[in-house]
Amino acid sequence: MKFLRTISANRQSLLGALGHRHFAVSADNYAKRNYANNVSEYNTVIGSLTSQRRIYLLRDVYDDMMLDGVKPEKDTFRALIAGSMKGVRLQDCFFFRDQMKSMGLIPDVVLYNLMISTCGKCKNSVEATRIFEEMKKLEVKPTAQTFICLINACAAAGRLDQVYAIIGDMTAAGLGLNKFCYAGLIAAHKNKTPLAKDTAAKILELVEQSKGWSSLEETRESAENVMMGISEEELYNIPTANYIHRKAGFVQRFFTVYHVAFDACADLKDVQAVDALQEMLKKDNRRPDVFILMQIMRCYLNSGDIDRGHKVFEEYMSSGNPPIPELYTNGGYTIANMIWDLMQARNITPFLPAVQAYYNGLKDREIPEDDPRLLVVSRTLDNLRVRFGRNSGQFGDRR
């Protein structure tokens, strides 16, 4: 698409990147200068930018639509707000909502869910509550997903009181709690300030309670969200959102509550709680997935228990499972060196993202250019880039 080839790397507007539009030109010349001519083509451009995570250009695309006299449809605003949610651009969400209303279009429940979710990503429970109140004024009926978005938005801000109030409203409306509700409760306890002394105990208690939820109470991903490529984990700001599409058993979705609990305890550096969660998994006859192993390693290493962190890594590598880049980058500089040496001793080359992260970490420490370790890592990085045909910008530029 001409549009994608003409945008410069910096965040200049599309209008500037494409040049000024002169309307006193032939139709052929005008068509060559334009990257979209109708609402369908603009929708395609918006979807393309969102998939490339170039969210900062969506406002420019919208401005160009207005200049071209192309009237956005409801689907256009849905794509714009979904993209803004993915890019965590709350003000853009509000802008597109206001533009939508000015054209006589009322946002539906899907769009309101996306806006509440964006508030959660920004840890802005105040705006999330205001959006929910706006829904009620406009008589847009909330769904179970709306309540769960609101729960997790308030949980991200540590508003435990609000989370329990919302859950009370849900049960009063005859809605049961599912795994994402328990995930929100755990996050709310972890994010509450000041942190309560019994936070870890509460987290373990909630994990145990969550085992009683019924699959009949599980929400279903809406067709609209599936079409926009939005998983429930992304919508509710679950820690596994960025890994949910990974293969090789990286994330087992039925572990959602465990995922949030292990992540919270790793953040708290609570080794005892992490050990207790592992025992609970054993009682359930479950083995941890890769995401849980990452959190176990992270907790041990960041708590100074290097031996146990090393053991988790060794057991995973000895299991015959494929190497996972994230396992190499948990912990600090000393741990990274140790893991690199282990990989070298086994004659195993980590994946490119892991080598890139390790290289950048070495450079951050201002190691001499002729350092033997740095030279080996640099050579390995160059070889991987040549092998896979990747350029440096895809995994972070060299520094």
Secondary structure by P-SEA (a helix, b strand, c coil): ccccccccccccccccccccccccccaaaaaaacccccaaaaaaaaaaaaaaccccaaaaaaaaaaaacccccaaaaaaaaaaaaaaccaaaaaaaaaaaaaacccccaaaaaaaaaaaaaaccaaaaaaaaaaaaaacccccaaaaaaaaaaaaaacaaaaaaaaaaaaaaacccccaaaaaaaaaaaaaccccccaaaaaaaaaaaaaccccccccccccaaaaaaccccccccccccccccccccccccccaaaaaaaaaaaaaaccaaaaaaaaaaaaaacccccaaaaaaaaaaaaaacaaaaaaaaaaaaaaccccccccccccccaaaaaaaaaaaaaacccccaaaaaaaaaaaaaaccccccaaaaaaaaaaaaaaaaaccccccccccc
